[in-house]
C-alpha cells in the first residue's frame, strides 16, 4: 500500500507492532510485519499477535504479573481504539492528516493512564520525571534504581568493564537496553550483596523507560511525547476527539470548495430510498464521473475514492447491474476501512445484501464483511469457536442461513421505488417469518423411496428428508413405516434437523407447544444412531439433542442419549450453553419462578441476546444487531406484546411445574457430572464468565456443588462484576446468596 494512500487511522497491527518494537519484544516476528497494513485482518488473529509479539516475551523474560497487567491494558486499549475507529469518521483526511491528530489528541491520555498505573503497582520514578524534556527515561530509571535499590552499587561493582560500559551507554542515551540484556542483567554480577535488589522492578522500570526513549526517537517532531507529558501533568483530557476531527475535516472540505455543490447533488440523487426519474439514470452517472474527475485534481491522496465507489455501486444497483455493483462495493469497502467511522456500518449492510443477492453469492466478500463487522463490534460471531477450521475460510465466519437473511432484505435496503425506472430484479420469495404450511394433508409419504427429500412450505420452502418432516409433525405411524422400509434415521434437513431431535422436542417440558407424547421418542431411541446425529445442532436456533433431552426433565432420557454417544460438553441454544448449565437454569426457574422471570426481564440487552432475537424472529426484525434492538425496544412499548409475553411465561411455567420436579433436575445434573460435564465451562449469561459451578453456588445446591468438586470443579474461578470490576468467585457468590453449606465446603 502506497504510504500516501494509507487510511488516516493506524491499523490495529500497526499499533501492536509499534508497542512491540518499543518494548523490543517483536524481534523477528514476521507474522506482525506481514499483517501490519492489512485492514481486514482475521479478528481472531489480533489477540494471538498481541500474545506472541508482546505478552509472551514479557512473561518469559521480565515478570509474569507485569505481563498479565499489560495484557489486560492492551486488550482494553485496543477495544477502545476500535470503538473510535468504528464510530468517528475521518473521511476526507489522509494518513498525513490523521497521524498528528491521533498522536496529539488520542493516544496521550491512554499512555498517561498506563504510566500512572505502572507507577502505582511497581513504584520507581514518577511519570513526570520519566517524561522530563531534559533527561532520557532510561537515565532517570537508572538513577532512581541506584538511589533506591540498596544492592545496586555492589551489583555494578561486580560487573565486568564491558558490562559497566554498556550500563553507562544506556544512561547517556547512546544505546537502548534490549529485552535480552534486561532479562540477563541479574546474572552479570555475582553476589551476595549487602541489601536486596528487587530485580522484577528493575526489569520493569528499564523496559518501560526504554519504550519511552524508543518512542521519543521515532517521534521526531515531539508531538506525541509533548502531548503525553501534558496529559501526565493534567488529569483532564485535551479536547473532544470527535470535535477535533470534525474541525480538521471542515478545513479539508474548504479545499474542495468548487466541487461541493456537485458532490451534494450526487449524494442527494443517489439516496437509496428516494424515487428516481428515467433521466436520473444517465445524469447520475455523468455527475459521478464529473465529480470524481474534479476531486482527482484536488485530492491527490485519494481520500474520497471510497465515497465515489460507494455511489457508483449504488448507481449500478439502481440500474440492475448487480455483479458490477458488487465490484464497486468491494472497492468502497477497502477504501473505507480505518477511515469512515460509523458510515462503514451502512456500507457493510448494503454490501451484504448485494453480495448475497448475486446468482452465486460472493462468500469471500461476505466473509470479509462479517469479519470486519465482528472486529468493530457491529456484530458478533455466528459460528461457534469449536466449529471453526482456523483456516480463514468463509464457513468460519458466516452460516448459510445468514446469506439467506441478507438476501431476503435486499428490498429493505434497496426498495423498488428507489431503483431507476425499468429496473427489475427477479422475484425471489424471501425466507422471512415462520414457515407456514396451509394444508398438511397434501404432503404424502413415499414408502417406495423412503429416503426421499421433500420441499415443504407455502410462505417459503425448506428441504426435509421425509422421515424428519413426519417426525416433526409427530406422525409416529408414518415414521415407523418409513423405518421399516429402510429410511435413514441419521438423515439431516437443510437446517440440520433430525428425526431424533424432533422426537425429543415433542417431550420438551419447557416448550409451550410440545405435546409431551413420547411414542415417537420410544420408537426412534431403539434405532441405532451415529454419534454425529446426536452431536449436531441445528444451524439457526442451535437446538442440540442432549439439551432437548435435559428439557424433557427425565433422567432416563438423558441417560439414554449419553449411552448412545451424546457429548455432555457440546453447546447449544443461541447463547451457547452446555447441557449442565441449561439444567441448572431450569432448576432456578422451578425453585423460584417469580424471581426467575424478574431476572430475565432485568437481563441486559447484550449482543448475544440480540442475536438470539435475530435467530428466532425469522428475519422479521431485520438482519443487523441494531435492527434487533430497535425491534425489541418498539415491541416492549406495545401493551399487547407485554400481555402475550406474560401469557407465554405463565404457560411455560405451568407446564414445567406439571411435568418436572426439582428432584428430577438435580438427578439430571448429577448424571451429567458423572458423565464428564464441565462445571467450569464459562458462559455469557447471566454475566460473562459465569460457570455452572457458580450457578450451583447461587442456588444453594449443596449436593450438586459437592459433586462438582469431586469432578474437577474449580471454586476459585472468577468472573468480573460489571458494577465495580471486582473478581467474584464461588465463595463470594455463596456468601451473598446465603448458601452457608457451600461456603463452608469452599473454605474447608
WOTAVEN-V36461 format. One record per residue. PHI is phi in degrees with one decimal (* if undefined). OMEGA is omega in whole degrees, 0 to 359 (* if undefined). D_LAST is the distance of its C-alpha to the last C-alpha in Angstrom with 2 decimals. Layout:
PHI OMEGA D_LAST
PHI OMEGA D_LAST
//
This chain:
* 178 61.40
-59.5 185 64.09
-59.4 182 62.67
-77.1 178 64.68
-103.5 178 63.45
-67.8 181 59.74
-67.0 182 57.95
-65.5 175 57.50
-83.3 171 53.69
-68.5 173 52.11
-70.2 179 50.35
-58.0 183 46.59
-73.5 172 47.11
-59.0 180 49.66
-66.4 179 46.98
-60.9 180 44.48
-64.8 179 47.23
-63.1 179 48.20
-63.0 181 44.66
-63.6 178 44.30
-66.9 180 47.69
-64.2 180 46.96
-91.0 181 43.82
62.9 181 45.67
-100.5 184 42.99
-70.7 181 45.27
51.4 186 47.47
-102.7 182 49.02
-70.5 184 46.93
-69.9 182 49.81
-60.1 179 47.85
-67.0 180 47.63
-63.0 182 51.36
-66.0 186 52.27
-99.1 195 50.41
-60.0 181 51.21
-107.1 179 53.96
-83.2 187 52.72
-80.8 180 52.37
-123.4 180 50.75
-58.2 176 48.24
-49.5 184 45.71
-57.8 181 42.90
-74.0 183 40.35
-79.1 187 41.91
-59.8 181 41.25
-65.4 178 37.56
-63.7 181 38.35
-69.3 175 41.10
-62.4 181 38.98
-64.4 184 36.37
-70.2 186 38.99
-89.7 185 41.40
-133.6 193 39.23
-70.3 183 35.46
-60.9 178 35.15
-59.7 180 37.71
-69.9 178 36.02
-61.7 184 32.60
-80.3 191 34.26
-116.0 183 36.72
-121.7 183 35.57
-168.8 183 31.90
-64.1 182 28.99
-62.2 180 27.73
-67.1 179 31.34
-64.5 179 32.00
-68.6 177 29.17
-60.7 182 30.50
-67.1 178 34.01
-59.1 179 33.09
-62.0 182 31.77
-65.0 181 34.88
-64.0 180 37.30
-59.8 180 35.83
-67.4 180 36.14
-64.9 180 39.57
-60.9 179 40.93
-62.9 180 39.80
-69.7 178 41.61
-63.1 181 44.61
-66.3 177 44.95
-67.2 176 44.75
-72.3 178 47.74
-57.1 184 49.54
-76.5 189 49.02
-119.8 185 50.33
-110.0 183 52.87
-76.0 169 56.10
-115.2 177 57.99
-54.1 179 60.86
88.9 181 64.07
-106.2 179 62.41
-96.5 175 62.51
-60.8 179 60.07
-63.9 177 62.24
-78.0 187 61.79
-72.4 185 58.07
-57.6 180 56.98
-64.0 178 57.96
-64.1 180 56.54
-66.5 183 53.10
-66.4 185 53.25
-94.3 191 54.33
-116.0 181 52.72
-114.9 187 49.57
-64.5 188 47.81
-55.1 184 48.06
-65.1 180 45.61
-73.7 178 42.89
-65.3 178 43.60
-59.8 179 43.68
-60.9 179 40.26
-62.1 182 38.90
-63.1 178 40.47
-64.8 180 39.12
-65.2 178 35.56
-62.9 180 35.89
-61.5 179 37.30
-66.5 184 34.38
-80.8 191 31.84
-107.9 188 33.83
89.2 180 36.47
91.0 181 39.92
-64.4 181 43.28
-67.6 176 43.43
-55.0 179 44.41
-61.2 179 47.73
-67.2 181 48.54
-62.3 183 47.56
-100.3 180 49.95
-56.0 185 52.76
-66.9 184 56.05
-89.5 187 57.47
-120.2 173 54.75
-75.7 183 52.91
-63.4 180 49.15
-63.2 179 48.64
-64.2 178 50.85
-61.1 181 48.95
-64.3 180 45.62
-65.0 178 47.09
-63.9 180 48.57
-65.4 179 45.28
-60.4 180 43.51
-62.0 183 46.30
-82.3 189 45.94
-117.4 177 42.15
-101.6 190 40.88
-57.7 182 42.01
-91.1 185 42.23
-63.7 181 44.20
-59.4 178 47.59
-62.7 179 46.93
-60.4 182 45.60
-63.0 179 48.82
-60.6 182 50.98
-82.2 181 49.45
-80.6 174 50.34
-74.1 179 53.53
-59.9 181 56.50
-63.0 180 55.82
-69.6 176 52.24
-63.4 178 53.42
-62.9 181 56.08
-66.4 178 53.57
-61.5 178 51.43
-64.1 179 54.71
-64.9 176 55.68
-61.4 184 52.43
-66.6 180 53.11
-76.5 183 56.70
88.9 178 55.71
-71.7 183 57.76
-148.7 176 54.81
-106.5 177 51.28
-64.9 177 48.32
-84.2 179 47.17
-60.6 181 43.58
-65.0 179 44.22
-65.3 179 45.61
-63.2 179 42.71
-65.2 187 40.26
-87.2 185 42.32
-52.9 183 43.24
-60.4 185 40.70
-91.6 183 42.42
-70.3 186 45.92
-132.1 180 45.85
-91.3 179 44.64
-79.4 0 42.68
-81.0 177 41.63
-105.3 185 42.21
-63.1 179 42.21
-133.0 184 39.60
-72.6 172 36.79
-110.1 178 37.66
-81.1 188 35.03
-68.6 177 36.15
-61.9 179 33.94
-66.2 179 35.55
-59.7 180 38.96
-62.3 181 38.67
-65.0 181 37.57
-62.5 179 40.35
-66.5 179 42.99
-65.3 179 41.94
-63.8 181 42.11
-65.6 180 45.37
-65.8 177 46.96
-64.7 179 46.08
-66.5 180 47.88
-69.0 176 50.87
-62.5 180 51.12
-64.0 179 51.14
-62.8 180 53.79
-68.8 180 56.01
-75.1 184 55.75
-87.6 190 56.39
-60.9 181 60.03
-89.7 177 61.02
71.5 184 57.98
-63.2 186 57.19
-68.5 183 53.44
-62.9 178 52.79
-62.0 180 54.89
-67.2 178 53.07
-65.0 179 49.63
-59.5 179 50.81
-65.5 179 51.96
-67.0 178 48.64
-65.4 180 46.75
-72.0 185 49.07
-122.5 180 48.77
-78.0 183 45.76
-83.3 176 48.12
-68.2 184 48.69
-91.0 174 52.27
81.1 177 53.95
-87.1 187 53.12
-59.1 181 52.77
-61.6 180 54.14
-66.2 179 57.03
-65.1 178 57.84
-60.3 180 57.97
-61.3 180 60.28
-65.4 177 62.58
-67.8 178 62.96
-63.9 179 63.61
-63.0 177 66.28
-63.6 181 67.99
-66.1 182 67.90
-62.9 179 69.36
-61.6 178 72.37
-71.0 181 73.30
-97.0 190 73.50
-43.8 185 75.72
-67.8 181 78.65
-94.8 188 76.45
-59.4 179 74.31
-59.4 180 76.62
-69.2 178 76.71
-61.5 179 72.93
-63.8 180 72.49
-66.2 178 75.02
-63.1 183 73.18
-62.9 181 69.84
-67.6 184 71.27
-69.8 183 73.38
-111.1 171 70.56
-68.1 189 67.94
-69.9 192 66.43
-103.6 183 67.19
-82.4 177 70.66
-61.7 182 73.66
-114.8 173 75.84
-96.0 181 79.62
-60.0 182 81.40
-70.6 182 82.59
-65.4 184 79.04
-63.6 181 78.39
-68.4 183 81.00
-66.5 181 80.75
-61.3 180 76.95
-67.8 178 77.04
-60.5 181 79.90
-63.8 178 77.96
-60.4 183 74.88
-63.4 180 77.03
-64.7 180 79.06
-65.6 179 76.02
-61.4 180 74.27
-65.7 179 77.41
-62.9 182 77.65
-70.4 178 74.01
-58.7 180 74.46
-83.2 184 76.71
-89.4 187 74.63
-130.1 185 71.19
-62.8 180 71.42
-88.9 175 67.64
57.3 182 67.62
-71.7 182 64.96
-106.2 182 66.44
-56.6 183 66.91
-64.9 178 63.80
-65.5 178 65.18
-67.1 179 68.45
-62.9 177 66.72
-59.4 184 64.74
-71.8 175 67.94
-72.3 173 69.90
-63.2 178 67.15
-60.8 181 67.47
-56.8 181 71.25
-68.8 174 70.99
-63.6 181 68.69
-61.7 183 71.23
-88.9 179 74.00
92.8 181 72.35
-100.1 190 71.61
-68.0 180 67.95
-63.4 179 67.74
-67.5 178 69.40
-58.9 182 67.24
-61.7 179 64.10
-64.4 177 65.40
-68.0 178 65.92
-64.6 177 62.46
-62.9 180 61.03
-66.6 178 62.96
-62.7 179 61.97
-62.0 180 58.29
-59.2 182 58.50
-76.2 184 60.29
-90.8 183 57.95
-66.3 183 54.69
56.1 180 53.38
-145.0 198 56.34
-92.9 177 56.67
56.3 184 53.51
-72.9 172 53.11
-63.3 180 56.55
-65.3 181 54.88
-61.3 179 52.93
-67.4 179 56.24
-61.7 179 57.69
-62.6 180 54.79
-61.1 179 55.24
-62.9 182 58.98
-63.2 181 58.51
-62.2 183 56.06
-70.2 178 58.47
-69.3 182 61.39
-64.4 180 59.71
-76.4 185 58.36
-95.4 175 61.82
-66.0 178 63.74
-53.2 170 65.29
-117.3 183 62.68
-50.0 181 59.69
-81.8 185 58.99
-67.9 179 55.42
-65.0 178 55.35
-67.0 179 56.19
-61.0 177 53.81
-60.4 180 51.00
-63.2 179 51.85
-62.8 181 52.01
-66.4 179 48.62
-59.7 180 47.04
-67.6 177 48.38
-60.2 177 47.37
-69.8 181 43.74
-57.1 184 44.01
-92.3 175 45.37
66.6 172 42.94
-76.6 184 45.79
-150.4 176 44.05
-121.5 181 41.01
-65.7 177 40.97
-98.0 183 42.08
-109.3 179 41.17
-62.8 183 37.63
-59.9 181 36.50
-77.0 177 35.99
-99.8 184 39.63
-80.9 181 41.08
-87.6 185 43.19
66.3 183 42.69
-109.1 177 46.49
60.3 178 47.49
-99.0 185 49.33
-57.2 183 50.13
-68.0 174 47.71
-80.2 187 44.80
-124.5 185 45.74
-132.5 175 47.65
-113.7 186 47.81
-58.5 181 51.08
-63.8 178 50.43
-67.1 179 50.25
-60.7 177 53.69
-62.3 180 55.04
-66.0 179 53.51
-63.1 180 55.09
-62.1 181 58.38
-61.8 183 58.35
-99.0 175 58.20
-57.3 183 61.19
-74.1 174 63.35
-74.6 181 60.79
-77.5 181 60.92
-122.1 182 64.62
-62.4 187 66.31
-57.1 182 69.70
-68.3 179 71.58
-87.8 179 70.33
-81.5 175 71.93
-69.3 178 75.50
-53.4 179 78.09
95.1 179 78.66
-85.1 178 75.21
-136.0 173 73.55
-100.6 180 70.44
-55.0 179 70.25
-68.2 177 68.64
-120.4 180 65.21
-67.0 183 63.37
-71.3 178 60.06
-83.8 181 56.90
-116.5 178 55.89
77.2 181 54.35
-70.3 175 53.46
-75.5 183 55.35
-108.1 175 58.04
-118.1 185 60.01
-76.6 185 62.99
-139.8 181 63.96
-62.5 187 61.50
-69.5 179 64.30
-75.9 181 66.15
-94.3 184 63.49
-105.5 177 64.45
-70.1 177 62.69
-111.8 184 64.52
-74.4 178 64.07
-73.6 178 66.49
-126.4 189 64.17
-61.6 180 60.66
-96.6 180 58.89
-59.2 175 61.05
-103.3 184 59.49
-125.3 175 60.63
-102.7 187 60.66
-124.9 173 59.61
130.9 176 60.01
-105.0 179 62.64
-75.3 171 61.04
-155.0 188 59.84
-119.1 178 59.30
-127.4 183 56.39
-96.3 180 56.83
-124.2 156 55.28
-66.3 188 55.70
-61.6 179 57.30
-65.5 179 54.63
-72.5 180 52.01
-61.4 182 54.31
-70.8 172 55.03
-70.7 180 51.31
-63.4 180 50.63
-93.6 172 53.25
58.4 172 52.01
-91.0 186 55.27
-60.5 181 53.72
-65.4 178 57.13
-67.6 180 58.23
-60.5 180 55.05
-62.6 179 55.55
-67.7 179 59.15
-63.3 178 58.25
-63.0 179 55.72
-62.6 179 58.44
-86.0 175 60.76
102.0 179 58.31
-62.0 183 56.54
-82.8 180 53.56
-72.3 180 50.32
-94.1 183 48.69
-70.5 180 51.13
-110.8 168 49.91
-78.0 181 51.59
-71.1 174 52.30
-112.0 175 49.03
75.7 170 47.04
-72.0 175 47.02
-131.2 180 47.08
-63.5 181 48.14
-65.8 177 44.70
-65.2 179 43.18
-62.2 179 45.90
-65.5 179 45.17
-70.3 178 41.47
-65.8 179 42.38
-66.5 180 44.65
-111.3 179 41.69
-78.2 184 39.44
-74.2 181 38.28
-107.2 176 37.35
-110.9 185 40.84
-69.4 185 43.48
-111.1 177 46.34
-80.2 183 45.09
-88.4 185 47.03
66.4 176 44.22
-85.8 185 46.82
-96.0 183 45.10
-64.5 179 48.36
-67.5 177 48.44
-60.6 182 44.84
-62.5 178 45.68
-68.9 188 48.74
-74.2 185 47.22
-69.1 177 44.01
-85.1 179 46.25
-91.3 177 47.81
-62.5 178 46.48
-123.7 174 44.89
-73.8 175 44.24
-54.2 180 40.67
-58.7 181 42.24
-64.4 182 43.32
-80.0 186 39.84
-114.4 175 38.26
-109.7 179 40.84
-102.0 180 40.41
-69.3 190 43.38
-69.6 191 44.68
-93.6 182 44.66
-89.0 176 42.16
58.0 175 39.88
-72.2 183 39.63
-122.0 184 37.62
-50.2 183 38.15
-67.4 177 34.50
-67.7 176 33.66
-61.5 176 36.74
-64.6 176 35.47
-59.2 183 32.17
-73.1 172 34.40
-71.6 182 36.24
75.3 183 33.22
-115.2 182 33.94
-61.9 182 31.43
-67.9 177 34.42
-69.7 178 35.98
-62.2 179 32.90
-58.0 181 32.63
-64.6 179 36.33
-62.7 179 36.13
-64.0 179 33.30
-64.2 181 35.41
-79.3 176 38.37
116.5 178 36.66
-69.4 180 34.99
-86.9 184 32.42
-71.6 184 29.14
-112.0 174 28.56
-70.3 183 32.00
-108.5 178 32.36
-145.6 186 34.86
67.0 187 36.14
-66.5 180 37.62
-101.9 170 34.33
56.7 179 32.99
-100.5 171 30.18
-85.8 178 28.49
-55.4 180 28.90
-63.1 180 25.18
-66.3 177 25.37
-60.4 180 28.60
-58.3 182 27.11
-70.6 177 24.31
-64.9 178 26.93
-71.8 174 29.11
-63.3 176 26.29
-62.0 179 26.11
-61.4 184 29.89
-69.1 182 29.91
-75.8 181 27.24
-155.6 186 29.08
-62.5 182 32.38
-63.0 180 33.66
-66.4 180 30.68
-58.0 183 30.75
-71.9 174 34.39
-63.1 179 33.95
-63.9 178 31.40
-60.0 181 33.81
-66.9 183 36.65
-87.7 182 34.77
-62.9 180 33.61
-66.1 180 35.30
-84.0 183 38.27
-75.8 174 36.80
-55.3 179 38.92
-65.0 178 36.99
-66.9 178 37.90
-65.3 178 41.49
-64.6 178 41.63
-64.1 177 40.51
-60.7 181 43.46
-58.6 183 45.74
-72.4 183 44.76
-96.0 186 45.23
-91.6 177 48.40
61.5 177 50.70
86.1 183 52.01
-67.4 180 53.29
-95.6 183 51.17
96.2 183 52.45
-122.2 179 50.77
-90.7 178 49.20
-61.3 177 45.92
-60.4 177 48.03
-62.1 181 50.08
-64.6 181 47.06
-64.1 179 45.99
-63.4 180 49.51
-60.6 182 49.66
-65.0 182 46.39
-65.6 177 47.35
-67.1 180 50.81
-62.1 183 49.56
-66.7 178 47.13
-89.2 184 50.15
-92.9 184 51.93
-64.0 180 51.56
-65.9 177 52.48
-65.6 179 49.67
-61.6 179 47.18
-64.9 179 48.59
-63.2 181 48.31
-64.9 180 44.71
-64.1 179 43.77
-65.6 177 45.62
-61.1 180 43.83
-61.0 181 40.42
-65.6 179 41.53
-63.2 181 42.93
-63.1 181 39.86
-64.6 180 37.58
-60.1 182 39.95
-65.9 180 40.24
-61.7 181 36.51
-67.0 180 35.88
-72.5 189 38.81
-107.4 186 37.73
-133.8 177 33.92
-114.4 175 31.16
-57.8 180 27.49
-62.1 179 26.91
-60.3 183 29.09
-70.3 175 27.10
-62.3 179 23.76
-62.9 180 25.47
-65.3 180 26.82
-61.1 180 23.50
-65.5 178 22.00
-63.3 178 25.29
-63.0 179 25.23
-65.4 177 21.77
-62.9 182 23.05
-92.0 175 26.08
102.9 178 24.33
-61.7 185 23.96
-87.7 179 22.13
-74.7 183 19.25
-100.7 183 19.54
-64.8 183 23.28
-80.9 180 24.37
-127.1 181 26.82
-87.3 181 29.32
-135.4 4 28.64
-69.1 177 27.55
-141.8 179 26.94
-55.8 179 27.42
96.7 180 24.32
-69.0 183 22.58
-117.9 174 20.91
-56.4 180 20.53
-65.9 177 16.75
-64.7 179 17.29
-65.1 177 19.81
-64.0 178 17.56
-65.0 179 15.10
-61.1 183 18.30
-82.4 181 19.65
68.4 181 16.68
-87.4 188 17.08
-62.3 182 13.98
-63.9 179 15.64
-65.8 180 16.87
-62.6 179 13.63
-63.2 178 12.06
-65.1 177 15.33
-64.3 176 15.12
-59.8 180 11.95
-64.2 185 13.98
-104.4 171 17.01
93.7 177 16.05
-64.7 183 14.81
-111.3 182 13.68
-72.8 179 11.58
-87.9 179 12.77
-61.2 186 16.32
-127.5 165 18.37
-121.2 181 21.66
-98.0 179 24.10
-70.0 184 24.88
-66.6 184 28.71
-72.1 185 29.24
-128.9 178 27.84
74.1 182 27.02
-85.3 176 23.37
-81.2 183 20.64
-122.1 179 18.33
-112.6 183 15.10
-62.3 180 13.20
-62.9 179 11.07
-63.0 179 14.52
-66.2 180 16.07
-61.5 178 13.80
-61.7 183 14.35
-64.8 183 18.01
-93.2 176 18.64
71.7 178 16.92
-88.6 189 14.53
-64.2 181 12.20
-63.7 179 10.65
-68.6 177 9.92
-59.9 178 8.64
-65.7 178 6.05
-58.9 182 5.37
-67.8 183 5.52
-65.5 186 3.78
-106.4 * 0.00
//
